[in-house]
């Protein structure tokens, strides 16, 4: 699995992670080359059972997350925000966040249904506030 979180305790022994409708308890986790982690879960007895978890998104309840420092936010809290220009013009709604690549990106869906991936970089995207996120896109990123 490729961990998307920044807290190593997310995969500590005894941690409960949610896999769809199922809770899984971490027995152990160790790095695997440069590809992520090998995680063993209580109750998953063999490779065949483990294979059923391939591609499953593992989550942690909001109550169990670490406290955020000033200026930090959870990527999941960005979904549903209005994306606006510095002048206040509506670009669309944030409908996704792409993490774990060379450059994190926001997926903004315009009123016409176009999906635009916006690099999540300082200077182009401001911290979210009041249900909105300000994006100063380069010319041509959002087609008319």
ROTISE-989912 format. One record per residue (C-alpha): y, z, x; residue number from 1. Coordinates in steps of 0.1 Angstrom, whole numbers, plus 5000, padded with zeros to 4 digits. Example, Ala and Ser with C-alpha at 12.3 -4.5 7.8 and 13.67 -1.06 7.14 Angstrom:
2
+------+------+------+-----+
:    v :    w :    u : num :
+------+------+------+-----+
: 4955 : 5078 : 5123 :   1 :
: 4989 : 5071 : 5137 :   2 :
+------+------+------+-----+
***
This chain:
144
+------+------+------+-----+
:    v :    w :    u : num :
+------+------+------+-----+
: 5000 : 5000 : 5000 :   1 :
: 5036 : 4994 : 5011 :   2 :
: 5057 : 5024 : 5004 :   3 :
: 5091 : 5017 : 4990 :   4 :
: 5103 : 5053 : 4991 :   5 :
: 5122 : 5070 : 5019 :   6 :
: 5105 : 5104 : 5016 :   7 :
: 5074 : 5109 : 5037 :   8 :
: 5064 : 5138 : 5014 :   9 :
: 5059 : 5113 : 4986 :  10 :
: 5024 : 5108 : 5000 :  11 :
: 5016 : 5143 : 5011 :  12 :
: 4984 : 5160 : 5002 :  13 :
: 4984 : 5172 : 4966 :  14 :
: 5013 : 5149 : 4955 :  15 :
: 5008 : 5135 : 4920 :  16 :
: 5017 : 5099 : 4916 :  17 :
: 5016 : 5079 : 4883 :  18 :
: 4997 : 5047 : 4881 :  19 :
: 5004 : 5032 : 4847 :  20 :
: 4990 : 5057 : 4823 :  21 :
: 4970 : 5076 : 4849 :  22 :
: 4979 : 5104 : 4873 :  23 :
: 4965 : 5103 : 4908 :  24 :
: 4965 : 5131 : 4933 :  25 :
: 4970 : 5122 : 4970 :  26 :
: 4941 : 5135 : 4992 :  27 :
: 4954 : 5119 : 5024 :  28 :
: 4977 : 5092 : 5037 :  29 :
: 4979 : 5076 : 5071 :  30 :
: 4998 : 5046 : 5086 :  31 :
: 4979 : 5013 : 5087 :  32 :
: 4992 : 4991 : 5116 :  33 :
: 5026 : 4979 : 5105 :  34 :
: 5015 : 4971 : 5070 :  35 :
: 5021 : 5004 : 5052 :  36 :
: 4997 : 5032 : 5044 :  37 :
: 4961 : 5039 : 5036 :  38 :
: 4961 : 5065 : 5008 :  39 :
: 4930 : 5083 : 4995 :  40 :
: 4932 : 5097 : 4960 :  41 :
: 4911 : 5125 : 4944 :  42 :
: 4886 : 5109 : 4920 :  43 :
: 4886 : 5075 : 4936 :  44 :
: 4851 : 5075 : 4952 :  45 :
: 4846 : 5040 : 4966 :  46 :
: 4863 : 5008 : 4976 :  47 :
: 4855 : 4992 : 4943 :  48 :
: 4874 : 5019 : 4924 :  49 :
: 4902 : 5016 : 4949 :  50 :
: 4904 : 4979 : 4944 :  51 :
: 4913 : 4985 : 4907 :  52 :
: 4946 : 5000 : 4920 :  53 :
: 4956 : 4969 : 4940 :  54 :
: 4991 : 4958 : 4930 :  55 :
: 4996 : 4989 : 4907 :  56 :
: 5031 : 5004 : 4910 :  57 :
: 5029 : 5041 : 4919 :  58 :
: 5058 : 5062 : 4907 :  59 :
: 5068 : 5098 : 4908 :  60 :
: 5085 : 5117 : 4879 :  61 :
: 5122 : 5121 : 4882 :  62 :
: 5119 : 5159 : 4882 :  63 :
: 5098 : 5157 : 4914 :  64 :
: 5122 : 5134 : 4933 :  65 :
: 5143 : 5148 : 4962 :  66 :
: 5179 : 5156 : 4956 :  67 :
: 5202 : 5128 : 4964 :  68 :
: 5231 : 5130 : 4989 :  69 :
: 5266 : 5119 : 4979 :  70 :
: 5267 : 5081 : 4976 :  71 :
: 5229 : 5078 : 4971 :  72 :
: 5212 : 5066 : 4939 :  73 :
: 5178 : 5056 : 4928 :  74 :
: 5172 : 5018 : 4926 :  75 :
: 5157 : 5023 : 4891 :  76 :
: 5191 : 5037 : 4879 :  77 :
: 5206 : 5003 : 4886 :  78 :
: 5186 : 4985 : 4859 :  79 :
: 5207 : 4979 : 4828 :  80 :
: 5240 : 4982 : 4845 :  81 :
: 5267 : 4956 : 4837 :  82 :
: 5275 : 4936 : 4868 :  83 :
: 5312 : 4927 : 4870 :  84 :
: 5336 : 4911 : 4894 :  85 :
: 5363 : 4932 : 4911 :  86 :
: 5387 : 4918 : 4884 :  87 :
: 5364 : 4931 : 4857 :  88 :
: 5348 : 4897 : 4846 :  89 :
: 5313 : 4901 : 4834 :  90 :
: 5287 : 4885 : 4856 :  91 :
: 5256 : 4897 : 4837 :  92 :
: 5232 : 4926 : 4836 :  93 :
: 5212 : 4940 : 4865 :  94 :
: 5176 : 4933 : 4854 :  95 :
: 5158 : 4940 : 4886 :  96 :
: 5159 : 4953 : 4922 :  97 :
: 5140 : 4936 : 4950 :  98 :
: 5131 : 4962 : 4977 :  99 :
: 5110 : 4962 : 5009 : 100 :
: 5121 : 4928 : 5022 : 101 :
: 5145 : 4921 : 5050 : 102 :
: 5174 : 4924 : 5026 : 103 :
: 5174 : 4944 : 4994 : 104 :
: 5187 : 4924 : 4964 : 105 :
: 5199 : 4930 : 4929 : 106 :
: 5186 : 4906 : 4902 : 107 :
: 5215 : 4899 : 4878 : 108 :
: 5207 : 4880 : 4846 : 109 :
: 5237 : 4861 : 4833 : 110 :
: 5246 : 4855 : 4797 : 111 :
: 5229 : 4820 : 4799 : 112 :
: 5197 : 4835 : 4812 : 113 :
: 5201 : 4825 : 4849 : 114 :
: 5186 : 4850 : 4873 : 115 :
: 5208 : 4855 : 4904 : 116 :
: 5196 : 4875 : 4934 : 117 :
: 5226 : 4893 : 4950 : 118 :
: 5222 : 4907 : 4985 : 119 :
: 5228 : 4945 : 4982 : 120 :
: 5252 : 4948 : 5011 : 121 :
: 5284 : 4968 : 5015 : 122 :
: 5314 : 4946 : 5010 : 123 :
: 5296 : 4926 : 4983 : 124 :
: 5283 : 4953 : 4961 : 125 :
: 5301 : 4986 : 4954 : 126 :
: 5284 : 5019 : 4944 : 127 :
: 5276 : 5020 : 4907 : 128 :
: 5299 : 5040 : 4884 : 129 :
: 5304 : 5044 : 4847 : 130 :
: 5275 : 5020 : 4837 : 131 :
: 5288 : 4992 : 4858 : 132 :
: 5284 : 4979 : 4893 : 133 :
: 5311 : 4958 : 4909 : 134 :
: 5299 : 4926 : 4928 : 135 :
: 5322 : 4905 : 4949 : 136 :
: 5300 : 4874 : 4951 : 137 :
: 5307 : 4845 : 4975 : 138 :
: 5318 : 4813 : 4959 : 139 :
: 5289 : 4794 : 4943 : 140 :
: 5265 : 4823 : 4940 : 141 :
: 5270 : 4825 : 4903 : 142 :
: 5270 : 4789 : 4889 : 143 :
: 5291 : 4782 : 4859 : 144 :
+------+------+------+-----+
***
